[in-house]
Amino acid sequence: MVKSTAIERWEVAVIGAGLSGMYQLLKLRQLGFKVRVYEAGGDVGGTWYWNRYPGCRFDSESWSYVFSFSPEVLREWSWAEHFSGQPENLRYCEFLADKFDLRRDITFGARARSASWDDGAREWELIFEDGRRARSRFLVTAIGPLSAPTMPNIAGIGDFKGEAYHTGLWPHHPVSFEGKRVAVIGTGASGVQLITEVAKTVGHMTVFQRTPNWCTPLRNSRISPQEMESIRNRYDDIFRRCRETWGCFIHTADHRNAMDLSPEEREAAFEKLYNEPGFSFWQGNFRDALIDKAANDEMTKFVIKKIRARVKDQRIADKLIPTNHGYGTRRVPLESGYYEVYNQPNVKLVDLRETPIERVTEKGLKTSDADYEFDMIVYATGFDAITGAFDRIDIRGKGDQKLKDKWADGPHTYLGLNIAGFPNLLTLVGPHNAATFCNIPRCIEQNVEFVSEMLVHMREKGLKRLEATHEAEDEWTAHVYDTGNKLLAMQVDSWITGVNKNVGRQKRTFMAYAGGAPKYRQKCEEVVAHGYEGFTLR
Ligand code: N01
């Protein structure tokens, strides 16, 4: 139904009521701004609202992921598991919304169709899918880095007559796999979690894998009330430690170089990390492990041995072992029995490098060598990462310039928070912002606090318009690539390097910021200390 076209007016409009939009709302409301959040979904939670697929859970430690801004919330909220599952994560978001009465300032079911800057009025105009319109002095995007799900570009997608789901758009009703023949396409972090969970009850599952990923164990466990109490007492220390690490995870990189050690010492260190929970093996590894090929090869060889020991049929292990990239050079899926799934007699792995999918049929999938029949197809095919959610809104800045056109060859931003030519637009967790690859609430807090402080500064000085200079943007973009080019990850196709064949993006760029969260935070602090250097404030 098309809503009335009466224009709603705000000082600040925020798109998205995931964790970043929720905190931005709370902060701006506390600071006395007239703010409204517009959310496409039916409730708060963002990622945790949409990704309801079986097996979905944190891979940051729950107690390191929690927001730190409210001592009261930290006192009242308890985690039941070290790596909490989606239902509990969503409850946490709902708890925050209830606690701070956030929903009264959020419009749900409002999917933004366009956002255009009116230079005369110095305002943004938002138009939503249902025809609703809103105008605001400032526009904050809190639309998430992994929120634009992509279906595979395979012929016949609409032909399948059975059940079909995308992990990132999972239905709210229960889905049963019992006795069913299920196909899963995709083996990224979502696929790995889902496959492991579905394998517990499925009749028969066929996994269609295009590129294997390196997976290491999550090692989740329950948190007893006593342990939760002890965690609560250590929150200050936990947040302090996270602030100091590259990605704000609790794991600190080993300060030694892998290649300075003897093979035995290296092996012992790898073994220790492999047996620890969470991202220990990835983020806590040797400092050269993700930048030096020889060190990375050692780490990779260690994981190959682990995979081979866990998969009984070595021909299947061959298919599960990546051959085109080293460990940790793509986002590492953490697993809880993933490799053992392929020892089950009712699970089949199809290597799409050998037999590509030709089309979806009424009854299932046709590859180059077989016709498969299924009751259900699960698309674990990921997202148009980081810039995709921006591209899905027709965002136009000064002179009607389209953001999508400006970013056609990869993002250009200042601090990943503003874009030259797009005044008064603030992009939380935007491309080239340290938050895109971070233990996200840690970086969201920094982003939201920076933006809020800037808006207060402008209000106090009677300023109405902010915009990054082209020079500052060029310098930041060059710095982002300098940091990225040190990583072996830059030589690999992944969502971090912007490659997504489903949306026709073949060329590698760089979507994240690899200088690390501490360096990013320091840069933002310097910008503020120098009177918002790099921005023109008028
Ligand atoms: O998506 P992905 P995801 N035909 O892009 C395959 C976060 N996350 O949803 O690699 C066949 O990683 C594709 O193959 P390829 C996390 O940051 C966090 O799994 O392109 N296959 C790949 O295997 C993660 O990195 C958690 O060759 C096709 C898969 O689909 C990010 O979200 C949990 C295909 C997509 O993998 C994205 O993860 C889950 C095609 N046409 C996710 N198109 C936590 O634990 C795509 N694929 C917190």
Residues whose N, C-alpha, C, O or C-beta is under 5 A from the ligand:
A	BS01	N01	R57 F58 D59 L146 P152 N153 I185 G186 T187 G188 A189 S190 G191 R210 T211 R331 A380 T381 G382 F383
